[in-house]
Amino acid sequence: MLKVYLVDDEGVVREGLKDGIPWAQYGFEFIGSAPDGEMALPQIRRLKPDVLITDIKMPFMDGLALSKLVHEELPETKIIIISGHDDFEFAREAIAIGVEQYLLKPITKASLIKTLEVVKGKIEEEREQKNYIKQFQLEAQEYEQYAQRKFFEQLISGTLSVHEIYEQAKKLDVNIDAEYYNIVLFTVQPQTAVTKYSQPLAELIEDLMGFFLRYPEYLLFRYNLMTYAVLIKGSKDNIRAISSRCTENIERYCVKSFDSLNWYAALGEPVERLSGLPRCFAKTSKILSYRHLLPENHILTSELLSQAEAQPQIHTLSQLDVTKVDSLLLRNFLQTGLMTEVGAFASEYLNALGDAIHLPIFRKYIMLNVRFNATLEAIGYGFTQEEFLQPLKCLDYVEKEIDDRELKNYIMEILGWTITLRERISNNQYRTILNRAIRFIDKNYTDEGISLNTVAKAVNISANYFSGIFSQEMGLTFVEYVTQKRMELAKRLLRQTSKRSGEIAFEVGYRDPRYFSFLFKKTQGCTPSNYRAGEEAKP
C-alpha cells in the first residue's frame, strides 16, 4: 500500500476526498490530513507519505512552500497540487519545485483516481529501477573489492596525486578523510601444502573481513593472495591506540586457527598525510619481512625490528647463536617469502650473523647452506638438481674471494631463482584451477543459480581464495566474466533469432526479463530492442 497525506484548508474538501475515494481498492492507504502546511509538515516528516496531495492557497504556509520543503527533505515523495487558480505562474513554479501533477478544482473522483494511478505507476517503476540497481550493486561487490585493491596499490605506490586519490576514493565510495594514517599488513598461510585451501583458512578470512567492515576507522584491502592490508584512520591522539587494537584483534581471530595456519601481522608507523602512505607501507613491508627471521613473533613492530638490529656484533664462531643459521629460516623464506622481500631478507640474514660471516670457513658454510637448502626446495617442486643449478651464474663464488656485496648477490640470486620456480609451479596450479573453473562456467553460465560460491565448490577451494585467483589471473572479476558471457549470447540471439527479449532473458540466465533489459543497457549502452534494430552496443 502507498501512503497518502492530504493538506487543504477547506474541511469539506478534506472529508470529501478522505471518504469519497476507495483508497485500498487502488493500492493506497489514507494516513492523515491537515488544514495548512505549518500543521502538516511535522506529521509529514514523521509519517513519510509516498504521495502528498496539497492545495496551493492556504494560511500560515501555502502549498508551494510546503512542497518545496517536502521535496528537499523527502525527495521520493510524489506531490500532487490541487488549486482553484488556473494560473500559469503557479503551474510553472510547481514544476520547478518538482511537483508531479497539477490539478484544477473542482476535482472529480475519476480525475483524482486517474492521477493517482499515474503516480503509482511512476513510484513502482522507480522502485523497480532501484531494486535493479541494488541487485546490480550486490553483484558488483566483487568488482568493487577488485577495484579497491587496485586503488590501494596506487595509493601505496605514490602514483596518484592527493587530488587524484580523493577523486578515486569518491568513485569507489571509500572514505579516506582522517588526521593520521597507519598501515597493518597481515598474512595467513597454511602450514603445509595439503591444507592450502583448508576450511579454517576460509573461515578465518571471512571472520576478519566481517570484523573490519564493522569499524569505519579500518579499511581492508587485499594486497595479494595471502596478504591483506588494513589502512587505519585516526587522530593524532588515538591513531596508535586503534592501530594496536587492529593487531590485537587479528591475533584474537588467528589464535583460534593457530594449529593449522601460520599467521603474522606487521604494525607500521603513523603518518600525518596521505602522501606519506608509500613510506609507511615500505616500512611496514620491511617489518613484515622479519617474520622469516623471527618466526616465533607473530605481531611484528618497529620496536621489535630495532631490537633485532641492535643485537651485539658477533666476532667469533663461539659468540654465534646457532639459531641464526638454522636451515629452517631459509626453508621458511623459500616457501613463503615474496620476490620483493629477497633483498631485505638477504641483508638482514647477513646482518644477524655479524662479523663472524668474514671468517672464511663460516662464509663458505653459509654459501653452501643456502645452495643446498634451495636445491632441496626446488627438488620438492619437481625439478632435478641439474635443472635448478644450470641457470645460476653465481655458483663459482664459493671457490673465490668475494666481498660483502658479492656475497649478498650470491644469496639473492639463489633465493630469487628458487622463488621464481615456486611461483611458476603455483601459477601452473592457479591455471589448472582456473581452467577447471572456466570450463565449469562456460558450461553453466546460463544457469540463473551460478555464483562465485558454486564455482568455488565445484573446483574444491574457498570462494574468497577463488575470487582472488580469478581476478588476479583473468584481469576481471567472476561476475564481470559471467555477465560478459551472457551478454555475448544475448546479442547473438537478438540478431540471429526472432525470440522475444523475455525469452532471451530466460535463455541466458536471468529470471527477471526487466532486470535483463536493465543490465543489457547498463553494460552494452543500448536496450535489447535497439540492439536488435541495428544499434551498435557501446560497452
C-alpha positions as CSV (number, residue, x, y, z in Angstrom):
1,M,0.0,0.0,0.0
2,L,1.2,3.5,-0.9
3,K,0.7,6.1,1.9
4,V,-1.3,9.3,1.0
5,Y,-1.4,12.5,3.1
6,L,-3.8,15.4,2.3
7,V,-3.4,19.1,3.0
8,D,-6.3,21.5,2.3
9,D,-7.7,24.4,4.3
10,E,-11.3,23.5,3.4
11,G,-12.6,20.9,5.8
12,V,-15.4,19.8,3.4
13,V,-12.8,19.1,0.7
14,R,-10.6,17.1,3.1
15,E,-13.5,15.0,4.3
16,G,-14.9,14.5,0.8
17,L,-11.6,13.2,-0.5
18,K,-10.9,11.1,2.5
19,D,-14.3,9.4,2.4
20,G,-15.1,9.6,-1.3
21,I,-12.1,7.6,-2.7
22,P,-11.8,3.8,-2.1
23,W,-8.1,4.1,-1.4
24,A,-7.4,0.5,-0.6
25,Q,-9.1,-0.6,-3.8
26,Y,-6.4,1.3,-5.8
27,G,-3.5,0.3,-3.6
28,F,-3.4,3.3,-1.3
29,E,-3.7,4.0,2.4
30,F,-5.0,7.4,3.6
31,I,-2.8,8.2,6.6
32,G,-3.8,11.7,7.6
33,S,-4.7,15.3,6.7
34,A,-4.1,18.9,7.9
35,P,-5.6,22.3,7.2
36,D,-2.3,24.1,6.3
37,G,1.3,23.5,5.6
38,E,2.5,24.5,9.0
39,M,0.5,21.9,10.8
40,A,1.1,19.3,8.1
41,L,4.9,19.5,8.0
42,P,5.7,17.8,11.4
43,Q,3.3,14.9,10.6
44,I,4.7,14.5,7.1
45,R,8.2,14.3,8.5
46,R,7.1,11.6,10.9
47,L,4.8,9.6,8.6
48,K,6.9,9.9,5.4
49,P,4.0,9.5,2.9
50,D,4.5,8.2,-0.6
51,V,2.1,10.7,-2.0
52,L,1.3,14.3,-0.8
53,I,-1.9,16.0,-2.1
54,T,-1.9,19.7,-1.2
55,D,-3.8,22.8,-2.0
56,I,-1.8,25.9,-3.0
57,K,-3.8,28.7,-1.3
58,M,-3.6,28.1,2.5
59,P,-2.9,30.3,5.6
60,F,0.3,30.1,7.6
61,M,2.2,28.0,5.0
62,D,0.9,27.7,1.4
63,G,1.2,24.6,-0.7
64,L,4.2,25.7,-2.8
65,A,6.3,26.4,0.3
66,L,5.3,23.1,1.8
67,S,6.0,21.3,-1.5
68,K,9.5,22.8,-1.7
69,L,10.4,21.7,1.9
70,V,8.9,18.2,1.4
71,H,10.7,17.8,-2.0
72,E,14.1,18.8,-0.3
73,E,13.6,16.5,2.7
74,L,11.7,13.6,1.2
75,P,12.6,13.6,-2.5
76,E,10.9,10.2,-3.1
77,T,7.5,11.6,-2.0
78,K,5.4,12.4,-5.0
79,I,3.4,15.7,-4.8
80,I,0.1,16.4,-6.4
81,I,-1.0,20.0,-6.2
82,I,-4.7,21.0,-6.3
83,S,-5.7,24.6,-7.0
84,G,-8.7,26.7,-7.7
85,H,-6.5,29.1,-9.8
86,D,-5.8,28.5,-13.4
87,D,-2.6,30.5,-13.2
88,F,0.4,29.6,-15.4
89,E,2.8,31.2,-12.9
90,F,1.6,28.8,-10.2
91,A,2.0,25.8,-12.5
92,R,5.4,26.9,-13.6
93,E,6.7,27.3,-10.1
94,A,5.1,24.0,-9.1
95,I,7.0,22.2,-11.9
96,A,10.3,24.0,-10.9
97,I,9.8,22.6,-7.3
98,G,9.4,19.1,-8.6
99,V,5.6,18.7,-8.2
100,E,4.4,15.6,-10.0
101,Q,0.8,16.6,-11.1
102,Y,-1.1,19.9,-11.1
103,L,-5.0,19.6,-10.8
104,L,-7.6,22.3,-11.0
105,K,-10.6,22.4,-8.7
106,P,-13.3,21.2,-8.7
107,I,-11.7,17.8,-8.6
108,T,-13.7,14.8,-9.7
109,K,-13.3,11.4,-8.2
110,A,-12.5,10.0,-11.6
111,S,-9.7,12.6,-12.4
112,L,-8.1,12.1,-9.0
113,I,-8.1,8.3,-9.3
114,K,-6.6,8.6,-12.8
115,T,-3.9,10.9,-11.5
116,L,-3.2,8.6,-8.5
117,E,-2.8,5.6,-10.8
118,V,-0.3,7.5,-13.0
119,V,1.7,8.5,-9.9
120,K,1.5,4.9,-8.5
121,G,2.9,3.6,-11.8
122,K,5.8,6.0,-11.6
123,I,6.6,5.1,-8.0
124,E,6.5,1.4,-8.8
125,E,8.8,1.9,-11.8
126,E,11.3,4.0,-9.8
127,R,11.3,1.4,-7.0
128,E,11.8,-1.4,-9.6
129,Q,14.8,0.5,-11.0
130,K,16.2,1.0,-7.5
131,N,15.8,-2.7,-6.8
132,Y,17.6,-3.5,-10.1
133,I,20.4,-1.0,-9.2
134,K,20.7,-2.6,-5.7
135,Q,20.8,-6.1,-7.3
136,F,23.4,-4.9,-9.8
137,Q,25.5,-3.3,-6.9
138,L,25.3,-6.5,-4.9
139,E,26.5,-8.5,-7.9
140,A,29.2,-5.9,-8.4
141,Q,30.6,-6.1,-4.9
142,E,33.3,-8.5,-6.0
143,Y,34.3,-5.9,-8.7
144,E,34.4,-3.2,-6.0
145,Q,36.8,-5.3,-4.0
146,Y,39.0,-5.8,-7.0
147,A,38.8,-2.0,-7.8
148,Q,39.6,-1.2,-4.2
149,R,42.7,-3.5,-4.4
150,K,43.9,-1.6,-7.4
151,F,43.2,1.7,-5.7
152,F,45.3,0.6,-2.6
153,E,48.2,-0.5,-4.9
154,Q,48.1,3.0,-6.4
155,L,47.9,4.6,-3.0
156,I,51.0,2.9,-1.6
157,S,53.0,3.2,-4.8
158,G,52.7,7.0,-4.8
159,T,51.5,7.1,-8.4
160,L,48.4,9.3,-7.6
161,S,48.4,12.9,-6.6
162,V,46.4,13.8,-3.4
163,H,43.7,15.3,-5.7
164,E,43.6,12.0,-7.7
165,I,43.4,10.0,-4.5
166,Y,40.3,11.8,-3.4
167,E,38.7,11.6,-6.8
168,Q,39.3,7.8,-7.0
169,A,38.1,7.3,-3.4
170,K,34.9,9.2,-4.2
171,K,34.2,6.9,-7.2
172,L,34.7,3.8,-5.1
173,D,32.7,5.3,-2.2
174,V,35.7,4.9,0.1
175,N,36.0,7.4,3.0
176,I,39.7,8.3,3.5
177,D,39.3,11.5,5.5
178,A,41.5,11.5,8.6
179,E,44.1,13.4,10.5
180,Y,46.6,10.5,10.7
181,Y,47.0,7.2,8.9
182,N,48.7,3.9,9.5
183,I,49.0,0.5,7.8
184,V,48.9,-3.0,9.2
185,L,49.8,-5.9,7.0
186,F,48.9,-9.4,7.9
187,T,49.5,-12.7,6.1
188,V,47.7,-16.0,6.8
189,Q,49.1,-19.2,5.2
190,P,48.6,-22.9,5.7
191,Q,51.4,-24.7,7.4
192,T,51.6,-27.3,4.7
193,A,50.6,-27.6,1.0
194,V,48.0,-30.2,2.0
195,T,46.0,-27.5,3.8
196,K,46.4,-24.9,1.1
197,Y,42.7,-24.5,0.5
198,S,41.6,-25.5,4.1
199,Q,38.3,-24.6,5.6
200,P,39.9,-23.0,8.7
201,L,41.7,-20.5,6.3
202,A,38.4,-19.6,4.5
203,E,36.6,-19.2,7.8
204,L,39.3,-17.1,9.3
205,I,39.4,-14.7,6.4
206,E,35.6,-14.4,6.5
207,D,35.7,-13.6,10.2
208,L,38.4,-11.0,9.8
209,M,36.6,-9.3,6.9
210,G,33.4,-9.2,9.0
211,F,35.3,-7.6,11.9
212,F,36.9,-4.8,9.8
213,L,33.7,-4.0,8.0
214,R,32.1,-3.1,11.3
215,Y,34.5,-0.3,12.1
216,P,34.9,2.8,9.8
217,E,38.4,3.5,11.0
218,Y,39.6,0.4,9.3
219,L,39.7,-0.1,5.5
220,L,40.6,-3.6,4.5
221,F,42.3,-4.3,1.2
222,R,43.6,-7.5,-0.4
223,Y,47.3,-7.0,-1.2
224,N,48.0,-10.4,-2.7
225,L,46.5,-13.9,-2.5
226,M,47.7,-14.5,1.1
227,T,48.4,-11.0,2.4
228,Y,45.9,-8.3,3.4
229,A,46.4,-4.6,4.3
230,V,44.4,-2.5,6.7
231,L,44.5,1.2,6.2
232,I,43.9,2.8,9.6
233,K,42.4,6.2,10.0
234,G,42.5,8.2,13.2
235,S,43.6,11.4,15.0
236,K,46.9,12.3,16.5
237,D,45.7,11.3,19.9
238,N,44.2,7.9,19.0
239,I,46.0,6.6,15.9
240,R,48.4,4.4,17.9
241,A,45.6,3.0,20.1
242,I,43.4,2.0,17.3
243,S,46.4,0.6,15.4
244,S,47.2,-1.6,18.4
245,R,43.6,-2.7,18.6
246,C,43.8,-3.8,15.0
247,T,46.7,-6.2,15.6
248,E,45.2,-7.4,18.9
249,N,42.0,-8.4,17.0
250,I,44.0,-10.1,14.2
251,E,45.7,-12.1,16.9
252,R,42.4,-12.9,18.7
253,Y,40.9,-14.3,15.5
254,C,44.1,-16.1,14.3
255,V,44.9,-17.9,17.5
256,K,41.7,-19.9,17.0
257,S,43.2,-21.5,13.9
258,F,46.8,-21.5,15.2
259,D,47.2,-25.2,14.9
260,S,46.7,-25.3,11.2
261,L,47.7,-21.9,9.9
262,N,50.7,-19.6,10.0
263,W,49.9,-16.0,10.6
264,Y,51.9,-12.8,11.1
265,A,50.9,-9.1,11.4
266,A,53.2,-6.1,11.0
267,L,52.3,-2.8,12.5
268,G,53.5,0.3,10.7
269,E,54.4,3.8,12.0
270,P,51.6,6.5,11.7
271,V,51.9,9.3,9.1
272,E,50.1,12.6,9.0
273,R,49.5,12.8,5.3
274,L,48.1,10.6,2.5
275,S,51.3,11.4,0.6
276,G,53.2,9.6,3.4
277,L,51.5,6.3,2.9
278,P,54.0,4.9,0.4
279,R,56.7,5.5,3.0
280,C,54.5,4.0,5.7
281,F,53.8,0.9,3.5
282,A,57.5,0.4,2.7
283,K,58.4,0.4,6.4
284,T,55.5,-1.9,7.3
285,S,56.6,-4.3,4.5
286,K,60.1,-4.4,5.9
287,I,58.7,-5.2,9.3
288,L,56.6,-8.0,7.9
289,S,59.6,-9.5,6.2
290,Y,61.2,-10.1,9.6
291,R,58.7,-13.0,10.1
292,H,61.2,-15.1,8.3
293,L,64.0,-14.2,10.8
294,L,61.8,-14.0,13.9
295,P,59.2,-16.8,13.2
296,E,58.3,-17.0,16.9
297,N,56.9,-13.4,16.9
298,H,53.5,-13.2,15.3
299,I,53.0,-9.5,15.9
300,L,55.9,-7.6,14.4
301,T,56.6,-3.9,15.2
302,S,59.2,-1.3,14.5
303,E,60.3,-1.6,18.1
304,L,60.9,-5.4,17.6
305,L,62.8,-4.6,14.4
306,S,65.0,-2.1,16.2
307,Q,65.8,-4.6,18.9
308,A,66.8,-7.2,16.4
309,E,69.0,-4.7,14.5
310,A,70.7,-3.6,17.8
311,Q,71.9,-7.1,18.7
312,P,75.6,-7.1,19.8
313,Q,78.0,-7.8,17.0
314,I,79.3,-11.3,16.6
315,H,83.1,-11.6,16.1
316,T,83.8,-15.3,16.6
317,L,82.0,-18.5,16.0
318,S,81.9,-19.1,19.8
319,Q,79.7,-16.0,20.1
320,L,77.3,-17.1,17.4
321,D,73.7,-18.0,18.2
322,V,73.2,-21.2,16.2
323,T,69.5,-20.4,15.7
324,K,70.7,-17.6,13.4
325,V,71.9,-20.2,10.9
326,D,69.1,-22.6,11.3
327,S,68.2,-24.0,7.9
328,L,64.5,-23.7,8.9
329,L,64.9,-19.9,8.5
330,L,66.0,-20.4,4.9
331,R,63.4,-23.0,4.1
332,N,60.6,-21.0,5.6
333,F,61.6,-18.0,3.5
334,L,61.9,-20.1,0.4
335,Q,58.4,-21.5,1.0
336,T,56.6,-18.3,2.0
337,G,58.7,-15.3,1.1
338,L,57.9,-12.9,-1.7
339,M,60.3,-11.9,-4.6
340,T,60.1,-8.3,-3.3
341,E,61.5,-9.4,0.1
342,V,64.6,-11.2,-1.3
343,G,66.9,-8.2,-0.9
344,A,65.7,-7.3,2.6
345,F,65.9,-10.9,3.8
346,A,69.5,-11.3,2.4
347,S,70.6,-8.1,4.1
348,E,69.1,-8.9,7.5
349,Y,70.1,-12.5,7.4
350,L,73.8,-11.5,6.9
351,N,73.5,-8.7,9.5
352,A,72.2,-11.2,12.0
353,L,75.4,-13.2,11.6
354,G,77.6,-10.2,12.4
355,D,81.4,-10.1,11.7
356,A,81.5,-13.9,12.0
357,I,80.5,-14.0,8.4
358,H,84.0,-12.8,7.5
359,L,85.6,-16.0,8.8
360,P,86.4,-17.9,5.6
361,I,85.2,-21.3,6.8
362,F,81.9,-20.0,8.1
363,R,81.4,-17.9,5.0
364,K,81.7,-21.0,2.8
365,Y,79.4,-22.9,5.1
366,I,76.7,-20.2,4.7
367,M,77.1,-20.1,0.9
368,L,76.8,-23.9,0.7
369,N,73.9,-24.0,3.2
370,V,71.9,-21.5,1.1
371,R,72.7,-23.5,-2.1
372,F,71.8,-26.9,-0.5
373,N,68.5,-25.8,1.0
374,A,67.4,-24.0,-2.1
375,T,68.3,-27.1,-4.2
376,L,66.2,-29.3,-1.9
377,E,63.3,-26.9,-2.1
378,A,63.5,-27.0,-5.9
379,I,63.6,-30.8,-6.0
380,G,60.5,-30.7,-3.9
381,Y,58.8,-28.7,-6.7
382,G,59.6,-31.4,-9.1
383,F,62.8,-30.1,-10.7
384,T,66.1,-32.1,-10.9
385,Q,69.2,-30.8,-9.2
386,E,70.7,-30.1,-12.7
387,E,67.7,-28.2,-13.8
388,F,67.8,-26.0,-10.8
389,L,71.6,-25.3,-10.8
390,Q,72.2,-24.9,-14.5
391,P,70.9,-21.3,-15.0
392,L,72.7,-20.0,-11.8
393,K,75.8,-17.8,-12.6
394,C,77.0,-17.4,-9.0
395,L,78.0,-20.9,-8.1
396,D,81.7,-20.4,-8.7
397,Y,81.6,-17.7,-5.9
398,V,82.2,-20.5,-3.4
399,E,85.7,-21.0,-4.8
400,K,86.6,-17.3,-4.9
401,E,87.4,-14.5,-2.6
402,I,84.4,-12.3,-2.8
403,D,83.3,-9.1,-1.0
404,D,80.2,-8.5,1.1
405,R,78.2,-7.1,-1.9
406,E,79.0,-10.2,-4.0
407,L,78.0,-12.5,-1.1
408,K,74.7,-10.7,-0.8
409,N,74.2,-11.0,-4.6
410,Y,75.0,-14.7,-4.4
411,I,72.3,-15.3,-1.8
412,M,69.8,-13.1,-3.6
413,E,70.4,-14.9,-6.9
414,I,69.8,-18.4,-5.5
415,L,66.8,-17.3,-3.3
416,G,65.3,-15.3,-6.2
417,W,65.6,-18.2,-8.7
418,T,64.1,-20.7,-6.2
419,I,61.1,-18.3,-5.6
420,T,60.7,-17.9,-9.4
421,L,60.4,-21.6,-9.8
422,R,58.0,-21.8,-6.8
423,E,55.8,-19.1,-8.4
424,R,56.0,-20.9,-11.7
425,I,54.6,-24.0,-10.1
426,S,52.0,-22.0,-8.2
427,N,50.9,-20.3,-11.4
428,N,50.5,-23.6,-13.1
429,Q,48.4,-24.7,-10.1
430,Y,46.3,-21.5,-10.4
431,R,46.0,-22.1,-14.2
432,T,44.8,-25.6,-13.6
433,I,42.2,-24.4,-11.1
434,L,41.2,-21.6,-13.4
435,N,40.9,-23.9,-16.4
436,R,38.6,-26.2,-14.4
437,A,36.6,-23.2,-13.2
438,I,36.3,-21.7,-16.7
439,R,35.2,-25.0,-18.2
440,F,32.5,-25.2,-15.4
441,I,31.4,-21.6,-16.0
442,D,31.3,-21.9,-19.8
443,K,29.1,-25.0,-19.4
444,N,26.8,-23.5,-16.7
445,Y,26.7,-19.7,-17.2
446,T,23.1,-19.7,-18.4
447,D,22.1,-21.3,-15.1
448,E,20.5,-18.5,-13.0
449,G,21.8,-20.1,-9.9
450,I,25.5,-19.9,-10.8
451,S,27.6,-17.9,-8.3
452,L,31.1,-17.5,-7.0
453,N,30.3,-20.0,-4.3
454,T,29.0,-22.7,-6.6
455,V,32.0,-22.4,-8.9
456,A,34.5,-22.4,-6.0
457,K,32.8,-25.5,-4.6
458,A,33.0,-27.2,-8.0
459,V,36.8,-26.7,-8.1
460,N,37.1,-27.5,-4.4
461,I,38.6,-24.3,-3.0
462,S,37.3,-21.4,-0.8
463,A,35.2,-18.7,-2.5
464,N,37.5,-16.0,-1.1
465,Y,40.6,-17.7,-2.5
466,F,39.0,-18.4,-5.8
467,S,37.9,-14.8,-6.1
468,G,41.5,-13.6,-5.6
469,I,42.9,-16.1,-8.1
470,F,40.3,-15.4,-10.7
471,S,40.7,-11.6,-10.7
472,Q,44.5,-11.8,-10.5
473,E,44.9,-14.2,-13.4
474,M,42.0,-13.0,-15.6
475,G,42.1,-9.3,-15.1
476,L,38.4,-9.1,-14.5
477,T,36.1,-10.4,-11.8
478,F,33.9,-13.6,-11.8
479,V,30.7,-11.5,-12.1
480,E,32.1,-9.5,-15.0
481,Y,33.1,-12.7,-16.8
482,V,29.7,-14.3,-16.4
483,T,27.9,-11.2,-17.4
484,Q,30.1,-10.8,-20.4
485,K,29.4,-14.4,-21.5
486,R,25.6,-13.9,-21.0
487,M,25.6,-10.6,-22.9
488,E,27.5,-12.1,-25.9
489,L,25.0,-14.9,-26.1
490,A,22.1,-12.4,-25.8
491,K,23.4,-10.3,-28.6
492,R,23.7,-13.3,-30.9
493,L,20.1,-14.4,-30.1
494,L,18.8,-10.8,-30.6
495,R,20.4,-10.6,-34.1
496,Q,20.1,-14.2,-35.2
497,T,16.6,-15.2,-33.9
498,S,13.1,-13.8,-33.6
499,K,12.8,-14.7,-29.9
500,R,11.3,-12.1,-27.7
501,S,13.6,-10.2,-25.2
502,G,11.9,-12.0,-22.3
503,E,12.6,-15.4,-23.8
504,I,16.2,-14.5,-24.4
505,A,16.5,-13.3,-20.8
506,F,15.5,-16.7,-19.5
507,E,17.7,-18.5,-22.0
508,V,20.9,-16.6,-21.0
509,G,20.3,-17.0,-17.2
510,Y,18.0,-14.1,-16.0
511,R,14.7,-15.0,-14.3
512,D,13.5,-11.4,-14.5
513,P,13.3,-10.1,-18.1
514,R,13.1,-6.5,-16.9
515,Y,16.3,-6.9,-14.9
516,F,17.9,-8.4,-18.1
517,S,16.9,-5.3,-20.1
518,F,18.2,-3.0,-17.3
519,L,21.6,-4.9,-17.2
520,F,21.8,-5.1,-21.0
521,K,21.5,-1.3,-21.3
522,K,23.8,-0.8,-18.3
523,T,26.6,-3.0,-19.8
524,Q,26.1,-2.6,-23.6
525,G,25.0,1.0,-23.8
526,C,21.6,0.4,-25.6
527,T,18.4,-1.5,-25.0
528,P,17.9,-5.1,-26.3
529,S,15.3,-3.8,-28.8
530,N,17.6,-1.0,-30.1
531,Y,20.4,-3.5,-30.5
532,R,18.1,-5.8,-32.5
533,A,17.1,-2.9,-34.7
534,G,20.8,-2.3,-35.6
535,E,22.2,0.0,-33.0
536,E,25.7,-1.0,-32.0
537,A,26.5,-1.9,-28.4
538,K,28.8,0.6,-26.5
539,P,30.1,-1.3,-23.5
